[in-house]
Amino acid sequence: MKKEIGFIGLGSMGLNMVYKLLDEDYIVHAWNRSEGARLEAEKAGAKVYESIGEMAKALKEDERLFWSMVSAGPAVDEVLTELKKYVRKGDLVVEGANSFYEDSVKRHDEFASLGVYYFDAGVSGGLGGARNGACIMIGGDKKIFDEHLEQIVKDLAIEDGYGYFGETGAGHYVKMVHNAIEYAMMQAMGEGMNLISKSQYKDVDFEKLTDVWNHGSIIEGRLMGFLKDALSKDNNLEKTESEVGSLGTGEWSVREALKNEVPFSAIAGSVFARYNSRGNDDFSAKVVQALRVEFGGHNSQERPQK
């Protein structure tokens, strides 16, 4: 059986995932609104199209698979509404942006009415993960996942880096919480570095410090490595904006914690700190924003979808 997929959205994450699929010998049919990304995908070996309809018609399998990496928000609904014109019974649709889980449930119901299986996928790992193997969390129909979707998720993921987590919405729910934890971890790193910068030892070499911390200490990890990389380019983060962007997952998690009466103080504090960074020149905020740029290319002007 040929490994064939229709891929929608060739932003920084999507394009890297297409490269990974091509490495895994998939026939990739791709669409993106802007021509530049389409040309990059075509150069790498993907078949590209100027419309979603043309792309959908090009897939030859009886049960086709479409994967969307369009940025969360209105753009997702726009492309999925267009895709609904061309899907047929038995097709699979995977939505891999950081969408709110309740929106994913609604989209599932809409596709189910067409006889189409919808899955929500939380995708983590930043640009490097998208290119070399991501961490992927799936929600949707378990039987269909096992029989028709697991292999492609495995091919896109780092070894042991994927899992099925429950009915529709579960993939985006656990990714939402993952991002909320990430918020608090980065905030803690920012506040710690800020304390050092304000102390009598403010001449500490931060790049060297983060490198040492990332060799055997309890707080070593990928985030510490990303911070070391950022500091290697700009030791005091003087070129980094102190305003921290946000895609909304932290805010959604705080709302869920309130709804379920779950203590969430560390993460809630990190969300409020991002709001407080607007208009304030604070080194801890620079650390957090530098991390976001390093692993995901996120800008400081991102705002949660309302």
C-alpha positions, 0 to 999 in steps of 0.5 A, spaced: 500 500 500 502 506 498 503 511 503 500 517 501 497 524 504 494 530 503 497 536 507 494 543 509 499 548 511 506 549 510 508 554 515 514 553 519 512 546 523 508 544 517 513 544 512 518 541 516 513 535 517 512 535 510 520 534 509 519 528 515 514 525 511 518 525 504 524 522 508 519 516 510 517 515 503 510 518 503 507 521 497 505 528 499 500 532 496 501 539 499 497 546 499 499 552 502 495 559 501 502 563 500 506 560 494 513 561 497 512 555 502 509 551 496 515 552 492 519 550 498 515 543 499 515 542 491 523 543 491 523 537 496 519 532 492 512 534 494 506 535 489 503 542 490 497 545 488 494 552 488 487 549 491 485 545 496 480 542 491 485 540 486 489 537 492 484 533 494 482 530 487 489 528 486 489 523 492 488 516 489 486 512 495 479 510 497 480 512 504 484 518 504 488 522 509 488 529 510 493 533 515 492 540 517 497 544 520 494 551 519 495 556 525 489 555 530 483 560 530 479 562 524 484 560 519 483 552 521 475 553 520 476 556 514 480 551 511 476 545 514 470 548 511 473 548 504 475 541 505 468 539 507 467 540 500 471 535 497 471 529 503 468 523 502 465 517 507 471 514 510 476 519 509 480 521 515 482 528 517 487 530 522 488 537 525 494 538 528 494 546 531 494 548 538 486 548 538 481 549 543 479 542 545 471 544 545 472 547 538 475 540 536 469 536 539 465 541 534 469 540 528 469 532 529 461 532 530 461 536 523 465 531 519 462 525 523 455 528 519 459 527 513 462 520 514 469 522 515 473 521 521 476 527 525 482 527 529 485 532 534 493 532 534 497 535 539 504 536 536 510 538 540 517 539 539 518 545 536 521 546 529 527 541 530 521 536 532 517 537 526 523 536 522 526 530 525 521 527 530 515 530 534 511 528 540 504 527 538 498 526 542 492 524 539 484 524 540 479 521 536 476 514 534 480 508 537 479 503 532 480 507 526 486 510 530 489 503 531 487 501 524 488 507 519 492 512 523 497 510 528 503 508 522 503 515 520 503 518 527 509 513 528 512 515 522 512 523 524 514 522 531 520 521 535 521 514 538 516 512 543 514 520 542 506 519 541 500 516 544 492 515 543 489 519 549 482 518 548 476 520 545 475 527 541 478 533 544 483 529 548 489 530 544 488 537 544 486 537 551 493 534 554 497 538 549 493 544 552 496 542 559 503 540 556 503 548 554 501 550 561 506 546 564 511 549 559 509 556 561 511 555 568 517 552 567 520 557 562 517 563 567 521 559 573 527 559 569 526 567 567 525 569 574 531 565 576 536 568 571 533 575 573 535 574 580 542 573 578 542 579 574 540 583 580 545 580 585 552 582 587 554 576 582 550 580 576 557 579 571 555 571 571 556 568 564 549 566 563 551 562 557 556 558 561 552 557 567 546 554 562 551 550 559 553 547 566 546 547 568 545 542 562 550 537 564 548 533 570 544 538 574 537 536 576 534 542 572 537 540 565 533 539 559 531 541 552 529 548 555 535 549 558 539 547 552 534 552 548 536 558 553 543 556 552 543 557 544 539 563 545 544 566 550 550 564 545 547 569 540 546 574 545 549 573 552 545 579 555 539 578 551 539 585 549 536 584 542 530 580 545 524 583 546 521 583 553 514 582 551 512 575 551 507 573 546 502 567 547 498 563 543 492 562 548 493 555 551 496 557 558 489 562 559 485 556 556 488 551 562 487 556 567 480 557 565 479 549 565 482 549 572 477 554 575 472 550 572 474 544 575 476 547 582 483 545 581 489 548 584 493 552 579 497 557 582 504 556 579 501 556 572 496 561 573 502 566 575 506 564 569 500 566 564 499 573 568 506 574 568 506 574 560 500 579 560 505 583 565 510 583 560 507 588 555 510 595 556 515 592 561 522 592 560 524 585 564 529 580 564 525 575 566 520 576 560 526 576 555 528 569 558 521 567 556 521 570 550 528 568 547 526 561 549 519 561 545 523 564 539 529 559 540 524 552 540 518 555 535 520 561 532 514 565 536 514 572 536 512 577 541 506 580 538 502 573 538 495 573 542 490 568 544 484 567 540 478 569 543 
